[in-house]
């Protein structure tokens, strides 16, 4: 039975999520602030985190940042903000998905199921090692390395790098990368894909992989095996 941590400061919304997730067979841990969310995430090791962005004290963005220092647990942001810029900031902080208030609780459950399904698939798949010069990707452990340096990637970033790294030099359209990163057929904008790729390129660059992913104007992206 999968365990979901819910961090939401509005009691009515928190209880609504608890009720729907428990009815769908999930174990839930519900907290009302960011500090307690971090405590419970570390002690309970949830399979997924539902994280409200606007919480008093430690907000959801900071909670996600700290979580990403130690864990690849799937994170779904719950936000009252409709601005695409705010959503992109959340993705850059390491979130895997976002839900905008007001939301349908059934949609939240569906998003949770989709993310957990991908996580289980990644664990259950026979280990696949992708090695391209200095790049090493292991789909069983979900670990990516550039030479000996571990890359701190979100699950979406790992899937994007895995797709690109398996086929060096091939140019992938953005819609192909969306299909690789998300298996629930959601509508994701090109700007969201570009944001994930930008984060991925920065992490590769910090590890010493200059220009590992190149943009092909008007088409998409490709991984350069010669870097």
ABEGO torsion letter per residue (X at the ends): XBBBBBBBABAAAAAAAAAAAAAAGBBBBBBABAAAAAAAAAAAGBABBBBBABBBEBBAAAAAAAAAAABABBBBBBBABABAAAAAAAAAAGBABBBBOBBBAAAAAAAAAAAAAAAAAAAABBBBBBBBEABBBBAAAGBBBBEABBBBBBAAAAAAAAAAAABBGBBBBAAAAAAAABAAGBBBBAAAAAAAAAAAAAAAAAAGBBGABBBBBGAEBBBBAAX
